[in-house]
């Protein structure tokens, strides 16, 4: 018997989609803006629909990933497998919380986050140092800048000893895989090991905050544990800040440099100050955002595009598609640095809007400003073959060989 | 072994796995029923796929479970991967 040809529009794991998801989004948005995927999820790709869902905290709740992990853990337990460190690690992720708990968590974190002592001025010094270490005639931008820069920044803000950060970073790299839409048993195993290590590290910290920088946020959050969280719950909240603070920034810095490298005109426009740094970075975040997919579950029957969707359905929101919706953005496929901005969905919308937005923007602006003012040319030496992480939830390059010319 | 025979062998293995998973009888499992109808969900799918990868030494994308949603279709796909 021959295998029937299977055609599903939802194919986020295909190599061509991983390399460039935008033609795939465009087709979805044009033909089926509300698409019932073979997996049972509803795929949403229009800007207005995504914004409505993210802004509706009554009919849509967050946390489906944590729920799934809890169920998967108890299922695995029945098979004699222990993945219990995964839900323990995710339990205080503010991203998965719903009101009223979400409000309390966010208030607790935000109070200290907004007073963090890390200022943009410090960033260019770090970039300079990192670039001095790299061989400018050819180096991997991802491992030399995109990963360490946010890592140094978040460690400083949180008050974690810098010597611990490379180890924490490698565990965080494995744990962020929980955001992947579809996992395998081998992924669960790897995530669980990393989760266990992170949990242990941060639980120790919760017990002994004296090892931390007392100006850092973690020290203050422990001192003012108004939610009366246990050490393990505190650890989970810190793991979230650590992971969220650097994985997405590292991802964006890699794609930003990729665009600057492949588009000479873009780099020249930025270097000549065609638009403000602020506007330029916002446009790059719109054009190719690091967080590509967000999930929600509806609490009641909802209607989209004339389709009735039963309660407790899973919604997958394509941020990258919404950010190129022609209904909202003229010429969406083009980077227009001084584009009159309709706020993009890059940092989400509503009560879960990214807490670390200002840090991410500062890191991107400083990097852009430093590189465009110190170098004349960026040359990409990957032979135009790029290897992307096999996951479109967070879009990032595995490596990016560049040389910088003065 | 001919291609069709090989596929039948794979289908039989899947039927056994499904019966095992769902505590059902082999006779009740139809190879054209969808996995969903057979009682699978997104979690049991993950473990089912792992067993298949292990048995046939193939690498399957997690989405294959949904792209080839019956025993017959998935067996055909797995067979096409076996050299």
Interface residues (C-beta under 8 A of the other chain):
Chain A: X1 X2 X3 X4 X6 X8 X11 X12 X13 X37 X38 X39 X40 X68 X71 X72 X75 X76 X79 X182 X183 X184 X185 X186 X188
Chain B: X4 X7 X36 X42 X43 X44 X46 X47 X49 X50 X61 X62 X63 X66 X67 X68 X69 X72 X73 X76 X77 X79 X80
